[in-house]
């Protein structure tokens, strides 16, 4: 993949030289994005990118930094993504709405953080009891998922590009062992995505907190339990310092996506070349996050178990069954209440049904 970047970088540089030769010294200055200008690819464009994840966080955060570095290298410096930590431009949970309004040009976040606008956006992030990363990407790129995402995000003046794919998440940090569904009832828990609706149905009081607020809320007892991300990220956040029972598998996030969000007016103003560079850089980021995500999880689990005294737990089958039954109820209710939810779920579930013969027969179990 590095060779691909080098080839593209050479092509970009040559294009820039051609454009510069006819534009004089002014092309070294940063220019406003003007659709259709002939020398546009050689003009420097800077996009401020607000992140919901801190850069210190492996995979979720530092993948945004790596994306910015890749864009700079491949564009020959004509396109800059400036990564801003959560809160530097806007609060983390406000990053995507700020892109929609045009108060920031870009954001590094997950579609699920925009689900307060429409619960359906969760499908473009992660789905309870859903597919692993290859199948999720297959639906998005070859099953109609991205077309639906484009339709929904465009209505909010946003262009969203899948830019990282994460391994399964941990599904809960608890202070005490969870033996039955009754042990969950009444707990206050930070939870993400459609999985929160599932837990609400089994008696958990869920809320969505920004990543930077989770540890303190758990430490102070504002919440009784939490999930956040995959083991490597949960270790980075030090959640083992407050709760020692860590539950897997991540039934609510078997795989999940982080996107680059760009204000649609800004996106339309970019040259075709810069648009292609962002799409290619995001494709490289998906590859890197998929491989790196798998590589980081086993060492993190071993450290938490052997060094930090964490009990690595598996959900009892009866609790997983309760979660799945509750998920089916959520699907039925939302499909009636929200036509867009039904439209996207029908696309998603039809693809999974057609794909099932390959999923079940093509892989070793």
Secondary structure, DSSP 8 states (H G I E B T S, - for coil): -HHHHHHHHHHHHHHHHHHHHTT-GGGGSB----TT-TTGGGSBEEEEEEESS-TTSTTTTHHHHHHHHHHHHHHTTSEEEEEE-TTTSS-GGGHHHHHHHTSSSEEEE-GGGGTTT-GGGGGGT--TT---HHHHHHHHHHSSHHHHHHHHHHTTTEEEEEEEEE-----EEESS---SGGGGTT-EEE--THHHHHHHHTT-EEE---HHHHHHHHHHTSSSEE--SSHHHHHHTTGGGT--EEEE--TT-SSEEEEEEEEHHHHHHS-HHHHHHHHHHHHHHHHHHHHHHHHHHHHHHHHHHHTS--EEEE--HHHHHHHHHHHHHHHHHHHHH-HHHHHHHHHHHHHHHHHHHHHHHSS--
